[in-house]
Amino acid sequence: MTDRIDQLSDRARWFLNNFDEIDLADICANNEAQAAALVRDQAVLAQVRLHIAVHRPRLQLADPVLWGKLQRVLEQPAELEAAGGGEQA
């Protein structure tokens, strides 16, 4: 049976050699916090998109300029998501 350290990627071995356990725990905790924040942000964005979709006809009639600006703002996160820009490195 091979050693678990031998099965790690080069990057994982680099982290193991350059950080102690407390550093690694801190890095993991920060990554988890960022992932949780991203999930919350995506949920809020989905709710906003749903709310806007429900009220789209009234928004278009009430203020076409505002509606155009709103659509451009909502397209930006969608473009980032499609390109994978919302993912954490």
Backbone as a chain_set.jsonl record, in Angstrom:
{"seq": "MTDRIDQLSDRARWFLNNFDEIDLADICANNEAQAAALVRDQAVLAQVRLHIAVHRPRLQLADPVLWGKLQRVLEQPAELEAAGGGEQA", "coords": {"N": [[0.839, -1.18, 0.0], [0.545, 2.195, -0.866], [1.88, 5.22, 0.49], [-0.206, 7.787, 1.877], [0.618, 10.406, 1.48], [2.15, 10.246, -0.814], [0.176, 10.01, -2.699], [-0.894, 12.488, -2.971], [-1.469, 15.519, -4.838], [0.976, 17.536, -6.616], [0.687, 20.21, -5.883], [-0.758, 19.972, -3.461], [1.165, 18.649, -1.915], [3.092, 20.666, -1.827], [1.739, 22.595, -0.283], [1.582, 21.125, 2.094], [4.269, 20.925, 2.793], [4.957, 23.596, 3.156], [3.281, 24.868, 4.951], [2.046, 24.857, 8.298], [-0.116, 22.809, 10.423], [-1.996, 24.526, 11.61], [-1.988, 26.732, 9.893], [-2.945, 25.465, 7.561], [-5.483, 24.654, 8.44], [-6.632, 27.157, 8.833], [-6.623, 28.155, 6.196], [-8.371, 26.308, 4.999], [-10.734, 26.844, 6.453], [-11.203, 29.498, 5.701], [-11.63, 29.131, 2.942], [-13.961, 27.578, 3.028], [-15.706, 29.427, 4.195], [-15.767, 31.377, 2.196], [-16.902, 29.881, 0.135], [-19.42, 29.358, 1.241], [-20.414, 31.978, 1.399], [-20.534, 32.568, -1.315], [-22.51, 30.764, -2.152], [-24.685, 31.8, -0.717], [-24.838, 34.349, -1.922], [-25.46, 33.623, -4.561], [-27.964, 32.479, -4.155], [-29.44, 34.684, -3.274], [-29.255, 36.292, -5.558], [-30.668, 34.685, -7.358], [-33.226, 34.857, -6.214], [-33.712, 37.599, -6.563], [-33.708, 37.746, -9.361], [-35.954, 36.145, -9.903], [-37.983, 37.629, -8.67], [-37.884, 39.968, -10.21], [-38.56, 38.9, -12.694], [-41.21, 38.196, -12.239], [-42.369, 40.701, -11.982], [-41.833, 41.904, -14.37], [-43.486, 42.861, -16.647], [-44.789, 45.149, -15.539], [-42.582, 46.688, -14.757], [-41.387, 47.226, -17.24], [-43.327, 48.8, -18.472], [-43.63, 50.904, -16.632], [-41.122, 52.191, -16.341], [-39.121, 52.306, -18.792], [-36.397, 52.966, -19.197], [-35.149, 52.466, -16.733], [-35.684, 49.746, -16.67], [-34.077, 48.821, -18.8], [-31.504, 49.4, -17.791], [-31.511, 47.755, -15.543], [-31.695, 45.229, -16.71], [-29.187, 45.089, -17.999], [-27.48, 45.08, -15.774], [-28.229, 42.667, -14.579], [-27.439, 40.873, -16.52], [-24.671, 40.819, -16.375], [-23.705, 39.199, -14.067], [-24.695, 36.759, -15.015], [-23.222, 36.397, -17.352], [-20.676, 36.145, -16.242], [-21.016, 33.8, -14.728], [-21.505, 31.973, -16.779], [-19.04, 32.002, -18.012], [-17.521, 30.929, -16.081], [-16.431, 32.602, -14.255], [-17.388, 33.078, -11.741], [-16.433, 31.141, -10.108], [-14.348, 29.988, -7.461], [-10.835, 30.167, -7.297]], "CA": [[0.0, 0.0, 0.0], [1.347, 3.4, -0.944], [1.653, 6.216, 1.525], [-1.193, 8.792, 1.463], [1.315, 11.612, 1.017], [2.559, 9.987, -2.2], [-1.003, 10.118, -3.557], [-1.284, 13.885, -3.076], [-0.993, 16.258, -6.01], [2.159, 18.359, -6.346], [0.246, 21.406, -5.169], [-1.089, 19.574, -2.092], [2.435, 18.385, -1.214], [3.71, 21.951, -1.584], [1.069, 23.158, 0.889], [1.964, 20.328, 3.256], [5.656, 21.247, 3.143], [5.156, 25.011, 3.41], [2.365, 25.384, 5.96], [1.786, 23.917, 9.389], [-1.514, 22.401, 10.53], [-2.84, 25.677, 11.922], [-2.122, 27.483, 8.634], [-3.814, 24.715, 6.658], [-6.843, 24.738, 8.974], [-7.105, 28.508, 8.562], [-6.889, 28.218, 4.762], [-9.595, 25.536, 4.746], [-11.864, 27.574, 7.03], [-11.461, 30.659, 4.839], [-12.224, 28.643, 1.698], [-15.336, 27.182, 3.318], [-16.479, 30.65, 4.411], [-15.966, 31.993, 0.881], [-17.848, 29.044, -0.601], [-20.742, 29.593, 1.83], [-20.832, 33.314, 0.981], [-20.873, 32.475, -2.726], [-23.807, 30.094, -2.23], [-25.689, 32.779, -0.267], [-24.962, 35.38, -2.958], [-26.166, 33.045, -5.702], [-29.367, 32.313, -3.758], [-30.054, 36.017, -3.285], [-29.363, 36.696, -6.954], [-31.778, 33.918, -7.941], [-34.462, 35.449, -5.71], [-33.884, 38.898, -7.228], [-34.095, 37.47, -10.752], [-37.323, 35.65, -9.882], [-38.846, 38.772, -8.344], [-37.918, 40.844, -11.383], [-39.311, 38.205, -13.744], [-42.633, 38.285, -11.907], [-42.83, 42.078, -12.164], [-41.274, 42.421, -15.628], [-44.384, 43.706, -17.452], [-45.003, 46.444, -14.891], [-41.337, 47.456, -14.829], [-41.183, 47.678, -18.614], [-44.267, 49.878, -18.75], [-43.457, 52.021, -15.71], [-39.875, 52.925, -16.564], [-38.312, 51.54, -19.749], [-34.97, 53.25, -19.025], [-34.74, 51.678, -15.567], [-35.729, 48.331, -17.058], [-32.881, 48.548, -19.605], [-30.35, 49.38, -16.896], [-31.642, 46.567, -14.702], [-31.346, 44.058, -17.521], [-27.729, 45.071, -18.196], [-26.859, 44.683, -14.503], [-28.49, 41.243, -14.363], [-26.703, 40.088, -17.514], [-23.259, 40.719, -15.999], [-23.421, 37.964, -13.324], [-24.981, 35.596, -15.858], [-22.07, 36.227, -18.237], [-19.579, 35.635, -15.423], [-21.307, 32.408, -14.4], [-21.327, 31.185, -17.998], [-17.613, 31.934, -18.299], [-16.828, 30.317, -14.955], [-15.789, 33.664, -13.473], [-17.869, 33.07, -10.363], [-15.817, 30.068, -9.348], [-13.158, 30.33, -6.697], [-9.62, 29.485, -7.783]], "C": [[0.888, 1.249, 0.0], [0.962, 4.371, 0.166], [0.667, 7.269, 1.01], [-0.524, 10.047, 0.939], [1.753, 11.444, -0.428], [1.392, 10.157, -3.17], [-1.473, 11.567, -3.734], [-0.761, 14.5, -4.364], [0.242, 17.062, -5.607], [1.788, 19.599, -5.536], [-0.076, 21.08, -3.702], [0.183, 19.298, -1.291], [3.165, 19.687, -0.904], [3.083, 22.612, -0.361], [1.5, 22.422, 2.153], [3.369, 20.68, 3.726], [5.849, 22.697, 3.588], [4.241, 25.625, 4.473], [2.233, 24.35, 7.079], [0.285, 23.65, 9.479], [-2.448, 23.575, 10.804], [-3.045, 26.527, 10.674], [-3.096, 26.786, 7.693], [-5.264, 24.762, 7.123], [-7.448, 26.109, 8.689], [-7.457, 28.674, 7.084], [-8.189, 27.49, 4.432], [-10.83, 26.276, 5.26], [-12.222, 28.786, 6.169], [-12.104, 30.241, 3.525], [-13.675, 28.234, 1.908], [-16.219, 28.406, 3.519], [-16.756, 31.343, 3.078], [-16.978, 31.201, 0.053], [-19.27, 29.26, -0.077], [-21.276, 30.963, 1.417], [-21.247, 33.313, -0.487], [-22.245, 31.829, -2.904], [-24.922, 31.051, -1.809], [-25.92, 33.84, -1.328], [-25.738, 34.857, -4.165], [-27.645, 32.847, -5.393], [-30.096, 33.651, -3.779], [-30.251, 36.491, -4.719], [-30.515, 35.959, -7.641], [-33.121, 34.473, -7.481], [-34.751, 36.784, -6.387], [-34.342, 38.684, -8.669], [-35.542, 37.002, -10.831], [-38.303, 36.794, -9.622], [-38.982, 39.709, -9.538], [-38.724, 40.196, -12.507], [-40.809, 38.304, -13.502], [-43.178, 39.674, -12.24], [-42.351, 42.711, -13.467], [-42.248, 43.297, -16.405], [-44.609, 45.092, -16.841], [-43.752, 47.308, -14.948], [-41.116, 48.027, -16.228], [-42.084, 48.858, -18.942], [-43.988, 51.115, -17.903], [-42.219, 52.847, -16.039], [-38.965, 52.122, -17.494], [-36.807, 51.764, -19.596], [-34.417, 52.444, -17.852], [-34.705, 50.196, -15.912], [-34.494, 47.962, -17.881], [-31.633, 48.469, -18.749], [-30.355, 48.114, -16.041], [-31.262, 45.304, -15.469], [-29.84, 43.956, -17.736], [-27.014, 44.619, -16.926], [-27.041, 43.187, -14.275], [-27.753, 40.355, -15.355], [-25.245, 39.884, -17.108], [-22.967, 39.467, -15.166], [-23.683, 36.718, -14.158], [-23.821, 35.325, -16.809], [-20.878, 35.666, -17.471], [-19.786, 34.164, -15.084], [-21.077, 31.512, -15.614], [-19.856, 30.988, -18.33], [-16.831, 31.255, -17.183], [-16.141, 31.327, -14.086], [-16.249, 33.706, -12.045], [-17.235, 32.01, -9.51], [-14.591, 30.574, -8.616], [-11.972, 29.534, -7.222], [-8.987, 28.682, -6.691]], "O": [[1.85, 1.345, 0.762], [-0.148, 4.329, 0.697], [0.698, 7.609, -0.173], [-1.055, 10.692, 0.035], [1.73, 12.408, -1.193], [1.611, 10.423, -4.352], [-2.349, 11.839, -4.554], [0.252, 14.065, -4.911], [0.52, 17.246, -4.423], [2.505, 19.982, -4.611], [0.296, 21.837, -2.805], [0.272, 19.67, -0.121], [3.788, 19.814, 0.151], [3.794, 23.13, 0.501], [1.755, 23.054, 3.178], [3.627, 20.728, 4.929], [6.796, 22.999, 4.315], [4.419, 26.784, 4.848], [2.299, 23.143, 6.846], [-0.495, 24.2, 8.7], [-3.565, 23.614, 10.289], [-4.155, 26.995, 10.42], [-3.964, 27.425, 7.1], [-6.176, 24.893, 6.306], [-8.625, 26.217, 8.347], [-8.482, 29.271, 6.757], [-9.013, 27.999, 3.672], [-11.854, 26.328, 4.578], [-13.398, 29.065, 5.936], [-13.018, 30.909, 3.04], [-14.527, 28.511, 1.064], [-17.363, 28.424, 3.063], [-17.859, 31.842, 2.856], [-17.809, 31.782, -0.645], [-20.216, 29.336, -0.861], [-22.462, 31.097, 1.117], [-22.209, 33.984, -0.86], [-23.05, 32.291, -3.712], [-25.97, 31.114, -2.451], [-27.064, 34.199, -1.609], [-26.574, 35.565, -4.725], [-28.491, 33.027, -6.27], [-31.232, 33.74, -4.245], [-31.304, 37.033, -5.054], [-31.254, 36.558, -8.423], [-34.058, 34.553, -8.275], [-35.894, 37.07, -6.744], [-35.256, 39.36, -9.142], [-36.278, 37.414, -11.727], [-39.332, 36.902, -10.289], [-40.077, 40.187, -9.837], [-39.487, 40.875, -13.194], [-41.588, 38.476, -14.44], [-44.304, 39.81, -12.719], [-42.454, 43.925, -13.642], [-41.87, 44.401, -16.799], [-44.617, 46.093, -17.557], [-43.838, 48.517, -15.162], [-40.707, 49.179, -16.376], [-41.663, 49.804, -19.608], [-44.095, 52.241, -18.388], [-42.27, 54.076, -16.016], [-38.132, 51.345, -17.028], [-36.022, 50.848, -19.839], [-33.361, 51.821, -17.956], [-33.799, 49.477, -15.493], [-33.92, 46.892, -17.676], [-30.796, 47.588, -18.942], [-29.316, 47.484, -15.846], [-30.589, 44.422, -14.936], [-29.275, 42.865, -17.665], [-26.048, 43.86, -16.995], [-26.114, 42.51, -13.829], [-27.473, 39.195, -15.052], [-24.646, 38.87, -17.466], [-22.055, 38.72, -15.521], [-22.969, 35.724, -14.024], [-23.469, 34.17, -17.051], [-20.152, 34.814, -17.982], [-18.847, 33.37, -15.145], [-20.519, 30.421, -15.49], [-19.463, 29.949, -18.86], [-15.628, 31.029, -17.311], [-15.33, 30.948, -13.241], [-15.581, 34.305, -11.201], [-17.467, 31.97, -8.302], [-13.889, 31.469, -9.087], [-12.105, 28.356, -7.551], [-7.959, 28.042, -6.912]]}, "num_chains": 1, "name": "protein.A"}
